[in-house]
Amino acid sequence: MRKYGIWKTRYTQNVANTFEDWVRQDGAPVSFFTEYAALEYKHSEEMKCCSDNTEFEVREIEVSA
């Protein structure tokens, strides 16, 4: 089974300091059963975040059966 999540990358002025992690809610990564749903959520996150230093990307999450 495939699941998708949103990977968030935030750059600082010094590009050497980069923070990367899954977009989380209540400590757990937000996951979706379809890529389309993840893309819609990614779009809403991009609209809320008005920073040129933050990027969002849909990625497949490894799910153990």
Stockholm file with secondary structure:
# STOCKHOLM 1.0

chainA/1-65         MRKYGIWKTRYTQNVANTFEDWVRQDGAPVSFFTEYAALEYKHSEEMKCCSDNTEFEVREIEVSA
#=GR chainA/1-65 SS CCEEEEEEEEECSSTTCEEEEECEETTEECEESSHHHHHHHHHHHHHHCCCTTEEEEEEEECCCC
#=GC SS_cons        CCEEEEEEEEECSSTTCEEEEECEETTEECEESSHHHHHHHHHHHHHHCCCTTEEEEEEEECCCC
//
